[in-house]
Amino acid sequence: MPTTEEPIWESTTVQNLIRYRPSGTYFARFKVGGKLVRQSLETAVFSVAVVGVDNTGETSLQLVN
């Protein structure tokens, strides 16, 4: 009997927003300096995460420039 494991990271309909399934926490995902960076948004609420990912993106861009 084959076992089917679900992926740990779940994509969302919002660009640069992913969800960590075990805890339900949302993360912002960006490339900074060619490296993939995930930053916790410290929320499990989708509507709060959408606002947080926009703010995190602006902060990440400021760090690069």
C-alpha positions as CSV (number, residue, x, y, z in Angstrom):
1,M,0.0,0.0,0.0
2,P,1.7,3.3,-1.1
3,T,1.9,6.1,1.4
4,T,1.1,9.6,0.3
5,E,2.7,12.4,2.2
6,E,1.6,16.0,1.7
7,P,4.3,18.6,1.1
8,I,5.3,20.6,4.2
9,W,5.1,23.9,2.3
10,E,1.8,25.0,0.8
11,S,1.6,27.6,-2.0
12,T,-1.1,30.3,-1.9
13,T,-2.9,32.4,-4.5
14,V,-0.8,35.4,-3.4
15,Q,2.6,35.9,-4.9
16,N,5.6,35.4,-2.5
17,L,3.3,34.0,0.2
18,I,3.7,30.4,1.4
19,R,2.3,28.5,4.4
20,Y,4.1,26.0,6.6
21,R,1.5,23.2,7.1
22,P,2.6,21.8,10.5
23,S,2.2,25.1,12.3
24,G,-0.1,26.9,9.9
25,T,2.2,30.0,9.9
26,Y,2.6,32.1,6.8
27,F,5.9,33.1,5.4
28,A,7.1,35.7,2.9
29,R,9.4,34.2,0.3
30,F,11.9,36.4,-1.6
31,K,15.2,36.2,-3.5
32,V,17.7,38.6,-2.1
33,G,21.2,38.7,-3.6
34,G,20.3,35.6,-5.6
35,K,19.5,33.6,-2.5
36,L,16.0,32.4,-1.4
37,V,14.9,34.0,1.9
38,R,11.9,33.0,3.9
39,Q,10.7,35.3,6.6
40,S,8.0,34.4,9.1
41,L,5.0,36.7,9.2
42,E,4.1,35.3,12.6
43,T,0.4,34.8,11.8
44,A,-1.8,31.9,10.8
45,V,-4.5,34.2,9.5
46,F,-4.5,34.6,5.7
47,S,-5.9,38.1,5.5
48,V,-3.2,39.4,7.9
49,A,-0.5,37.5,6.0
50,V,-1.5,39.2,2.7
51,V,-0.9,42.6,4.3
52,G,2.3,41.4,6.0
53,V,3.8,40.1,2.8
54,D,3.5,43.5,1.1
55,N,5.2,45.2,4.0
56,T,8.0,42.6,4.1
57,G,8.6,42.9,0.4
58,E,9.3,46.7,0.8
59,T,11.6,46.1,3.7
60,S,13.6,43.4,1.8
61,L,14.0,45.7,-1.2
62,Q,15.3,48.5,1.1
63,L,18.0,46.1,2.5
64,V,19.3,45.3,-1.0
65,N,19.5,48.9,-2.1
